[in-house]
Amino acid sequence: MGFFSKIKSGLAKTRNALKENINSVINSFTKIDEELFEELEEILVLSDIGCATAEEICNILREKVKKEGIKDPNVIKKLMNTVISEMIDGDASLKISTKPSIILVIGVNGVGKTTSIGKIAARLKNEGKSVMLGAADTFRAAAIDQLAVWAERAGVPMVKGVEGTDPASVVFDTIASAKAKGTDVIICDTAGRLHNKKNLMDELAKIYRIIDRELPNADKETLLVLDATTGQNAVNQAREFKNVAPISGIVLTKLDGTARGGVVLAIKNELQIPVKFIGVGEGIDDLQPFDAGEFANGIIDMEEQ
């Protein structure tokens, strides 16, 4: 299955829910008026796009309709695709040009953090880069064991400590090993315990000090993994993590299992954090780099214009 096919398949639940509701609204109007926009805004809110973003989309639609003198409600869907694509557009690539570069991955338990790390590692390896994993989520033995499984699947080495080891020390050991072996990209799993933000902040600060000291000129990414099925709760999590970490990108998992794909818009528009990967399946190659145009087409079905 090709890239767009996977995106379209993964967003099927979101698209079908939106399409049915949008078509129902548009077909019930013979002209474009304020009532039409109000009903569209309600549909977008219910699709987990969020109140602020839904309102902004409809305001942009109003301006475009007025400016272009559009009278036919059926044109709204094409306009909406354009607005959504422009809203989430931007550079979603990983900044990993230095050797080594380092990626820290954070997120609460159960969102697919370990799985995402394994899939990113496999993708980078397939692109010809050497990758090393660091198991710095040391507060759960299961996290270390799970990452070891994914390291084996991806065919990349992993550095680990025992349960309860200082996470920063594991990051230090991983960096030292990667330097010695000439590794291109280091990916470190880190804890994501939001129930005590001070502990998390202190732990991450210590890790960043190690990285800044050992890799002062390296490209650094901090990726937050979120579960798309939690909808607006994912946006709230992102907002909380943004307060304690310099998040450079989002990995949004489980999009294939939910009708809440609209959460991508809320994250990008309200928090100004780019979505860099989306999970559209269980396979090792089903974590796809984010593409705004393909995503917009996957949400608003353009084949039925």
Backbone hydrogen bonds in HBPLUS format (Angstrom, degrees):
<---DONOR---> <-ACCEPTOR-->    atom                        ^
c    i                          cat <-CA-CA->   ^        H-A-AA   ^      H-
h    n   atom  resd res      DA  || num        DHA   H-A  angle D-A-AA Bond
n    s   type  num  typ     dist DA aas  dist angle  dist       angle   num
A0006-LYS N   A0002-GLY O   2.95 MM   4  6.18 154.4  2.01 154.2 160.7     1
A0007-ILE N   A0003-PHE O   3.05 MM   4  6.37 160.5  2.08 152.5 158.0     2
A0008-LYS N   A0004-PHE O   2.78 MM   4  5.97 169.3  1.79 156.9 160.0     3
A0009-SER N   A0005-SER O   2.84 MM   4  5.93 158.3  1.88 144.1 150.7     4
A0010-GLY N   A0006-LYS O   2.79 MM   4  5.87 160.3  1.83 146.9 153.0     5
A0011-LEU N   A0007-ILE O   2.95 MM   4  6.10 139.4  2.12 145.4 155.6     6
A0012-ALA N   A0009-SER O   3.20 MM   3  5.13 163.2  2.23 106.8 109.2     7
A0015-ARG N   A0011-LEU O   2.81 MM   4  5.96 174.2  1.82 167.6 169.6     8
A0016-ASN N   A0012-ALA O   2.80 MM   4  5.85 167.7  1.82 152.7 156.4     9
A0017-ALA N   A0013-LYS O   3.14 MM   4  6.15 159.8  2.18 140.9 146.4    10
A0018-LEU N   A0014-THR O   2.95 MM   4  6.14 165.9  1.97 153.6 157.9    11
A0019-LYS N   A0015-ARG O   2.68 MM   4  5.71 168.2  1.69 156.7 161.0    12
A0020-GLU N   A0016-ASN O   3.06 MM   4  5.98 166.2  2.08 140.8 144.9    13
A0021-ASN N   A0017-ALA O   3.26 MM   4  6.36 163.8  2.29 142.0 146.5    14
A0022-ILE N   A0018-LEU O   2.73 MM   4  5.84 167.9  1.74 161.1 165.3    15
A0023-ASN N   A0019-LYS O   2.83 MM   4  5.78 165.4  1.85 149.0 154.0    16
A0024-SER N   A0020-GLU O   3.06 MM   4  6.08 151.8  2.14 135.9 144.1    17
A0025-VAL N   A0021-ASN O   3.04 MM   4  6.29 155.2  2.10 145.6 151.4    18
A0026-ILE N   A0022-ILE O   2.86 MM   4  6.07 178.9  1.86 161.3 161.6    19
A0027-ASN N   A0023-ASN O   2.84 MM   4  5.82 161.2  1.87 148.4 154.0    20
A0028-SER N   A0025-VAL O   3.02 MM   3  5.28 144.0  2.15 103.8 114.9    21
A0029-PHE N   A0026-ILE O   3.18 MM   3  5.47 165.3  2.20 110.0 114.2    22
A0036-LEU N   A0033-ASP O   3.11 MM   3  5.48 126.4  2.41 105.6 118.1    23
A0037-PHE N   A0033-ASP O   3.39 MM   4  6.84 157.4  2.45 149.9 155.1    24
A0038-GLU N   A0034-GLU O   2.98 MM   4  6.24 155.4  2.05 151.0 158.0    25
A0039-GLU N   A0035-GLU O   3.04 MM   4  6.27 155.2  2.10 147.4 153.2    26
A0040-LEU N   A0036-LEU O   2.97 MM   4  6.23 156.4  2.03 150.6 157.6    27
A0041-GLU N   A0037-PHE O   2.91 MM   4  6.07 156.0  1.97 147.0 153.4    28
A0042-GLU N   A0038-GLU O   3.11 MM   4  6.36 152.8  2.19 141.4 148.0    29
A0043-ILE N   A0039-GLU O   3.11 MM   4  6.39 154.5  2.18 144.9 151.2    30
A0044-LEU N   A0040-LEU O   3.02 MM   4  6.32 159.0  2.06 152.0 157.1    31
A0045-VAL N   A0041-GLU O   2.99 MM   4  6.25 157.5  2.04 150.1 156.0    32
A0046-LEU N   A0042-GLU O   3.04 MM   4  6.26 159.6  2.09 148.2 153.4    33
A0047-SER N   A0044-LEU O   3.07 MM   3  5.01 143.2  2.21  95.8 107.1    34
A0049-ILE N   A0044-LEU O   3.25 MM   5  5.68 158.4  2.30 160.7 157.1    35
A0048-ASP N   A0045-VAL O   3.12 MM   3  5.47 146.9  2.24 118.5 118.2    36
A0054-ALA N   A0050-GLY O   2.88 MM   4  5.87 159.8  1.92 152.1 158.7    37
A0055-GLU N   A0051-CYS O   2.94 MM   4  6.06 159.3  1.98 149.6 155.1    38
A0056-GLU N   A0052-ALA O   3.04 MM   4  6.25 153.0  2.11 140.3 147.9    39
A0057-ILE N   A0053-THR O   2.89 MM   4  6.14 160.7  1.93 153.4 157.8    40
A0058-CYS N   A0054-ALA O   3.09 MM   4  6.31 165.2  2.11 148.8 152.4    41
A0059-ASN N   A0055-GLU O   2.93 MM   4  6.14 148.5  2.03 145.1 154.3    42
A0060-ILE N   A0056-GLU O   2.96 MM   4  6.21 156.5  2.01 151.2 156.8    43
A0061-LEU N   A0057-ILE O   2.91 MM   4  6.20 154.2  1.98 147.1 155.0    44
A0062-ARG N   A0058-CYS O   2.90 MM   4  6.11 155.8  1.96 144.5 150.5    45
A0063-GLU N   A0059-ASN O   3.09 MM   4  6.38 159.2  2.14 145.4 150.1    46
A0064-LYS N   A0060-ILE O   2.95 MM   4  6.22 159.3  1.99 151.4 157.0    47
A0065-VAL N   A0061-LEU O   2.89 MM   4  6.05 164.9  1.91 156.2 160.2    48
A0066-LYS N   A0062-ARG O   2.96 MM   4  6.15 161.1  2.00 149.4 154.7    49
A0067-LYS N   A0063-GLU O   2.82 MM   4  5.93 165.4  1.84 150.2 155.0    50
A0068-GLU N   A0064-LYS O   2.87 MM   4  5.84 161.8  1.90 148.7 153.5    51
A0069-GLY N   A0065-VAL O   2.94 MM   4  5.64 112.1  2.41 131.7 145.1    52
A0070-ILE N   A0065-VAL O   3.02 MM   5  4.95 146.0  2.14 136.3 143.9    53
A0069-GLY N   A0066-LYS O   3.40 MM   3  5.15 150.9  2.50  93.0 101.2    54
A0075-VAL N   A0072-ASP O   3.12 MM   3  5.85 166.0  2.14 122.1 126.2    55
A0076-ILE N   A0073-PRO O   3.05 MM   3  5.51 157.8  2.10 113.9 120.8    56
A0079-LEU N   A0075-VAL O   3.12 MM   4  6.41 163.0  2.15 155.0 160.3    57
A0080-MET N   A0076-ILE O   2.79 MM   4  6.00 154.4  1.85 153.1 160.5    58
A0081-ASN N   A0077-LYS O   3.06 MM   4  6.35 151.9  2.14 145.3 151.9    59
A0082-THR N   A0078-LYS O   3.19 MM   4  6.51 157.8  2.24 147.6 152.6    60
A0083-VAL N   A0079-LEU O   2.92 MM   4  6.23 161.1  1.96 153.7 159.0    61
A0084-ILE N   A0080-MET O   2.90 MM   4  6.05 168.0  1.91 154.5 157.3    62
A0085-SER N   A0081-ASN O   2.98 MM   4  6.10 164.4  2.00 148.5 153.2    63
A0086-GLU N   A0082-THR O   2.97 MM   4  6.15 163.1  2.00 151.1 155.4    64
A0087-MET N   A0083-VAL O   2.92 MM   4  6.04 149.7  2.01 145.6 154.6    65
A0088-ILE N   A0084-ILE O   3.14 MM   4  6.37 150.7  2.23 152.3 157.5    66
A0101-SER N   A0184-ASP O   2.85 MM  83  6.33 145.8  1.97 146.6 155.2    67
A0186-ILE N   A0101-SER O   2.81 MM  85  6.16 162.2  1.84 154.4 160.0    68
A0102-ILE N   A0219-ASP O   2.99 MM 117  6.40 167.5  2.00 162.8 166.0    69
A0221-GLU N   A0102-ILE O   2.97 MM 119  6.41 152.3  2.04 152.6 160.2    70
A0103-ILE N   A0186-ILE O   2.74 MM  83  6.10 155.2  1.80 157.3 166.0    71
A0188-CYS N   A0103-ILE O   2.81 MM  85  6.23 162.9  1.84 165.0 171.0    72
A0104-LEU N   A0221-GLU O   2.78 MM 117  6.16 165.7  1.80 160.9 161.0    73
A0223-LEU N   A0104-LEU O   2.80 MM 119  6.18 156.9  1.85 170.7 171.6    74
A0105-VAL N   A0188-CYS O   2.95 MM  83  6.16 156.3  2.01 174.7 170.5    75
A0190-THR N   A0105-VAL O   3.04 MM  85  5.97 144.8  2.17 172.1 166.7    76
A0106-ILE N   A0223-LEU O   2.89 MM 117  6.28 163.5  1.92 162.1 167.4    77
A0225-VAL N   A0106-ILE O   2.91 MM 119  6.27 165.6  1.93 161.5 164.4    78
A0116-SER N   A0112-GLY O   2.93 MM   4  5.97 154.5  1.99 144.1 151.5    79
A0117-ILE N   A0113-LYS O   3.01 MM   4  6.31 155.9  2.07 151.2 157.3    80
A0118-GLY N   A0114-THR O   3.10 MM   4  6.42 162.9  2.13 151.5 155.2    81
A0119-LYS N   A0115-THR O   3.00 MM   4  6.26 155.1  2.06 149.2 156.2    82
A0120-ILE N   A0116-SER O   2.84 MM   4  6.05 157.5  1.89 153.5 159.4    83
A0121-ALA N   A0117-ILE O   2.91 MM   4  6.06 160.2  1.95 150.0 155.9    84
A0122-ALA N   A0118-GLY O   2.98 MM   4  6.18 156.5  2.03 143.0 149.3    85
A0123-ARG N   A0119-LYS O   2.96 MM   4  6.14 156.0  2.02 143.2 149.7    86
A0124-LEU N   A0120-ILE O   2.92 MM   4  6.15 168.5  1.93 155.6 158.0    87
A0125-LYS N   A0121-ALA O   2.92 MM   4  6.09 157.0  1.98 148.3 155.2    88
A0126-ASN N   A0122-ALA O   2.95 MM   4  6.13 155.8  2.01 145.4 151.8    89
A0127-GLU N   A0123-ARG O   3.03 MM   4  6.34 130.1  2.29 138.9 152.7    90
A0127-GLU N   A0124-LEU O   3.08 MM   3  4.96 130.7  2.34  91.0 104.9    91
A0129-LYS N   A0124-LEU O   3.04 MM   5  5.55 160.7  2.08 152.1 146.9    92
A0128-GLY N   A0125-LYS O   2.91 MM   3  5.14 158.2  1.95 109.5 114.6    93
A0184-ASP N   A0130-SER O   3.15 MM  54  5.10 127.7  2.44 112.9 126.8    94
A0185-VAL N   A0130-SER O   3.00 MM  55  6.37 157.2  2.05 157.4 164.7    95
A0132-MET N   A0185-VAL O   2.96 MM  53  6.46 150.1  2.05 157.9 165.4    96
A0187-ILE N   A0132-MET O   2.89 MM  55  6.28 161.7  1.93 158.6 163.3    97
A0133-LEU N   A0157-PRO O   2.97 MM  24  6.32 171.8  1.98 151.3 153.0    98
A0159-VAL N   A0133-LEU O   2.82 MM  26  6.25 157.7  1.87 154.2 159.1    99
A0134-GLY N   A0187-ILE O   2.83 MM  53  6.15 148.2  1.93 147.0 148.4   100
A0136-ALA N   A0134-GLY O   3.09 MM   2  5.75 129.5  2.36 104.7  90.6   101
A0189-ASP N   A0134-GLY O   2.89 MM  55  6.16 159.6  1.93 172.9 174.0   102
A0135-ALA N   A0159-VAL O   2.89 MM  24  6.22 170.5  1.90 172.1 175.4   103
A0136-ALA N   A0189-ASP O   2.99 MM  53  5.21 120.1  2.36 133.1 143.6   104
A0164-GLY N   A0138-THR O   2.66 MM  26  5.28 164.5  1.69 142.9 148.3   105
A0143-ALA N   A0140-ARG O   3.02 MM   3  5.29 129.9  2.28 102.2 114.7   106
A0145-ASP N   A0141-ALA O   3.06 MM   4  6.39 164.7  2.09 155.5 159.7   107
A0146-GLN N   A0142-ALA O   2.79 MM   4  5.91 160.8  1.83 151.4 156.9   108
A0147-LEU N   A0143-ALA O   3.03 MM   4  6.12 156.3  2.08 141.5 147.8   109
A0148-ALA N   A0144-ILE O   3.02 MM   4  6.24 148.3  2.12 143.2 152.0   110
A0149-VAL N   A0145-ASP O   3.15 MM   4  6.49 148.1  2.25 144.3 151.8   111
A0150-TRP N   A0146-GLN O   3.17 MM   4  6.54 158.7  2.22 148.0 152.8   112
A0151-ALA N   A0147-LEU O   2.79 MM   4  6.02 148.2  1.89 148.5 158.2   113
A0152-GLU N   A0148-ALA O   3.05 MM   4  6.25 153.0  2.13 142.3 148.6   114
A0153-ARG N   A0149-VAL O   2.98 MM   4  6.33 155.6  2.04 145.1 152.3   115
A0154-ALA N   A0150-TRP O   2.88 MM   4  6.00 158.1  1.93 146.6 152.1   116
A0155-GLY N   A0151-ALA O   2.88 MM   4  5.88 121.7  2.23 132.2 147.4   117
A0156-VAL N   A0151-ALA O   2.94 MM   5  5.25 165.1  1.97 150.2 153.6   118
A0165-THR N   A0162-VAL O   3.04 MM   3  5.68 157.0  2.09 143.8 143.4   119
A0169-SER N   A0166-ASP O   2.99 MM   3  5.42 131.7  2.23 109.5 122.1   120
A0170-VAL N   A0167-PRO O   3.09 MM   3  5.20 122.8  2.43  97.7 111.9   121
A0171-VAL N   A0167-PRO O   3.06 MM   4  6.44 155.1  2.12 150.5 157.5   122
A0172-PHE N   A0168-ALA O   2.90 MM   4  6.14 155.6  1.96 144.4 151.2   123
A0173-ASP N   A0169-SER O   2.92 MM   4  6.16 162.2  1.95 146.3 150.4   124
A0174-THR N   A0170-VAL O   2.87 MM   4  6.04 153.3  1.94 145.6 153.5   125
A0175-ILE N   A0171-VAL O   2.92 MM   4  6.14 162.1  1.96 152.3 156.5   126
A0176-ALA N   A0172-PHE O   2.97 MM   4  6.23 161.9  2.01 151.5 156.6   127
A0177-SER N   A0173-ASP O   2.97 MM   4  6.14 159.9  2.01 146.7 151.9   128
A0178-ALA N   A0174-THR O   2.86 MM   4  6.04 159.2  1.90 150.0 156.3   129
A0179-LYS N   A0175-ILE O   2.87 MM   4  6.06 158.2  1.92 151.6 157.2   130
A0180-ALA N   A0176-ALA O   3.06 MM   4  6.23 162.4  2.09 145.4 150.2   131
A0181-LYS N   A0177-SER O   3.03 MM   4  6.22 144.8  2.16 144.1 153.3   132
A0182-GLY N   A0178-ALA O   2.92 MM   4  5.85 110.6  2.41 138.8 154.3   133
A0183-THR N   A0178-ALA O   2.94 MM   5  4.89 166.6  1.96 143.5 146.0   134
A0182-GLY N   A0179-LYS O   3.25 MM   3  5.16 155.2  2.32  98.6 106.0   135
A0200-LEU N   A0196-ASN O   3.19 MM   4  6.52 163.5  2.22 152.9 157.8   136
A0201-MET N   A0197-LYS O   2.78 MM   4  5.90 159.3  1.83 146.8 153.0   137
A0202-ASP N   A0198-LYS O   2.85 MM   4  6.04 163.1  1.88 152.7 157.2   138
A0203-GLU N   A0199-ASN O   2.88 MM   4  6.03 160.1  1.92 148.0 153.9   139
A0204-LEU N   A0200-LEU O   2.89 MM   4  6.08 165.6  1.92 152.8 156.5   140
A0205-ALA N   A0201-MET O   2.86 MM   4  5.97 156.4  1.92 146.5 153.8   141
A0206-LYS N   A0202-ASP O   3.03 MM   4  6.24 154.3  2.10 145.9 151.8   142
A0207-ILE N   A0203-GLU O   3.07 MM   4  6.37 154.1  2.14 144.2 151.5   143
A0208-TYR N   A0204-LEU O   2.83 MM   4  6.11 161.4  1.87 155.5 160.1   144
A0209-ARG N   A0205-ALA O   2.98 MM   4  6.22 147.1  2.09 142.2 151.1   145
A0210-ILE N   A0206-LYS O   3.11 MM   4  6.40 153.3  2.18 144.8 151.1   146
A0211-ILE N   A0207-ILE O   2.98 MM   4  6.31 162.1  2.01 152.3 157.1   147
A0212-ASP N   A0208-TYR O   2.83 MM   4  5.97 165.3  1.85 150.2 154.5   148
A0213-ARG N   A0209-ARG O   3.00 MM   4  6.09 146.7  2.11 140.2 148.9   149
A0214-GLU N   A0210-ILE O   2.85 MM   4  5.99 165.2  1.87 155.5 159.7   150
A0215-LEU N   A0211-ILE O   2.63 MM   4  5.27 152.8  1.70 147.2 154.5   151
A0218-ALA N   A0215-LEU O   3.23 MM   3  5.32 170.1  2.24 112.2 114.8   152
A0248-SER N   A0222-THR O   2.85 MM  26  5.26 159.9  1.89 140.6 147.5   153
A0224-LEU N   A0249-GLY O   2.97 MM  25  6.44 160.0  2.01 156.6 159.0   154
A0251-VAL N   A0224-LEU O   2.83 MM  27  6.00 161.9  1.87 146.2 146.7   155
A0226-LEU N   A0251-VAL O   2.86 MM  25  6.21 161.7  1.89 163.2 166.9   156
A0253-THR N   A0226-LEU O   2.85 MM  27  6.16 166.0  1.87 174.0 172.7   157
A0230-THR N   A0227-ASP O   3.12 MM   3  5.88 166.1  2.14 121.1 125.4   158
A0228-ALA N   A0253-THR O   2.92 MM  25  5.76 164.6  1.95 150.1 154.9   159
A0231-GLY N   A0228-ALA O   3.11 MM   3  5.66 169.4  2.12 118.7 121.5   160
A0233-ASN N   A0230-THR O   3.08 MM   3  5.40 147.9  2.19 141.6 134.7   161
A0234-ALA N   A0231-GLY O   2.90 MM   3  5.56 142.2  2.04 117.0 126.5   162
A0236-ASN N   A0232-GLN O   3.03 MM   4  6.38 156.7  2.09 148.0 153.9   163
A0237-GLN N   A0233-ASN O   2.89 MM   4  6.15 151.5  1.97 144.1 151.9   164
A0238-ALA N   A0234-ALA O   2.96 MM   4  6.19 159.9  2.00 146.0 151.1   165
A0239-ARG N   A0235-VAL O   2.97 MM   4  6.23 151.8  2.05 145.9 153.9   166
A0240-GLU N   A0236-ASN O   3.01 MM   4  6.29 153.0  2.08 145.6 152.3   167
A0241-PHE N   A0237-GLN O   2.87 MM   4  6.16 168.1  1.89 160.5 163.1   168
A0242-LYS N   A0238-ALA O   2.89 MM   4  5.94 149.3  1.99 143.8 152.4   169
A0243-ASN N   A0240-GLU O   3.09 MM   3  5.39 140.5  2.25 102.5 113.4   170
A0244-VAL N   A0241-PHE O   2.96 MM   3  5.31 152.0  2.04 108.9 117.5   171
A0245-ALA N   A0241-PHE O   2.92 MM   4  5.95 130.6  2.17 156.8 171.1   172
A0247-ILE N   A0245-ALA O   2.90 MM   2  5.59 130.2  2.15 108.8  93.5   173
A0250-ILE N   A0274-PRO O   2.89 MM  24  6.25 143.7  2.02 145.8 154.4   174
A0276-LYS N   A0250-ILE O   2.78 MM  26  5.62 154.6  1.85 146.4 154.1   175
A0277-PHE N   A0250-ILE O   3.37 MM  27  6.81 160.1  2.41 150.0 152.3   176
A0252-LEU N   A0277-PHE O   2.95 MM  25  6.31 161.9  1.98 154.7 151.5   177
A0279-GLY N   A0252-LEU O   2.74 MM  27  6.10 158.2  1.78 151.5 152.4   178
A0257-GLY N   A0254-LYS O   3.11 MM   3  5.46 158.1  2.16 108.0 114.8   179
A0255-LEU N   A0279-GLY O   3.02 MM  24  5.85 140.2  2.18 154.4 164.0   180
A0263-VAL N   A0260-ARG O   3.11 MM   3  6.03 171.2  2.12 127.0 128.8   181
A0264-VAL N   A0261-GLY O   3.20 MM   3  6.14 169.6  2.21 126.0 127.4   182
A0265-LEU N   A0262-GLY O   3.04 MM   3  5.63 132.2  2.28 113.0 122.7   183
A0267-ILE N   A0263-VAL O   3.02 MM   4  6.27 163.4  2.05 156.1 159.5   184
A0268-LYS N   A0264-VAL O   3.04 MM   4  6.22 170.5  2.05 152.4 155.1   185
A0269-ASN N   A0265-LEU O   2.80 MM   4  5.75 164.8  1.82 151.0 156.3   186
A0270-GLU N   A0266-ALA O   2.85 MM   4  5.45 156.3  1.90 137.9 146.0   187
A0271-LEU N   A0267-ILE O   3.11 MM   4  5.37 146.2  2.23 124.8 134.7   188
A0272-GLN N   A0268-LYS O   3.08 MM   4  4.81 127.7  2.37 111.7 121.4   189
A0290-PHE N   A0276-LYS O   2.98 MM  14  5.13 160.0  2.02 120.1 121.1   190
A0278-ILE N   A0288-GLN O   2.88 MM  10  5.40 156.1  1.94 151.9 159.4   191
A0288-GLN N   A0278-ILE O   2.85 MM  10  5.40 153.9  1.92 162.7 153.9   192
A0280-VAL N   A0286-ASP O   2.90 MM   6  5.50 172.0  1.91 170.5 168.9   193
A0286-ASP N   A0283-GLY O   3.07 MM   3  5.12 162.4  2.10 113.2 113.7   194
A0295-PHE N   A0291-ASP O   2.88 MM   4  6.00 155.5  1.94 154.1 162.1   195
A0296-ALA N   A0292-ALA O   2.90 MM   4  6.10 162.4  1.93 152.0 156.2   196
A0297-ASN N   A0293-GLY O   2.99 MM   4  6.23 161.1  2.03 149.1 154.4   197
A0298-GLY N   A0294-GLU O   2.87 MM   4  6.02 137.5  2.05 136.9 149.1   198
A0298-GLY N   A0295-PHE O   3.02 MM   3  4.88 120.1  2.39  90.5 106.5   199
A0299-ILE N   A0295-PHE O   2.98 MM   4  6.31 133.4  2.21 144.9 157.0   200
A0299-ILE N   A0296-ALA O   3.20 MM   3  5.20 133.0  2.44  94.6 106.7   201
A0300-ILE N   A0296-ALA O   2.96 MM   4  6.09 176.2  1.96 162.0 161.6   202
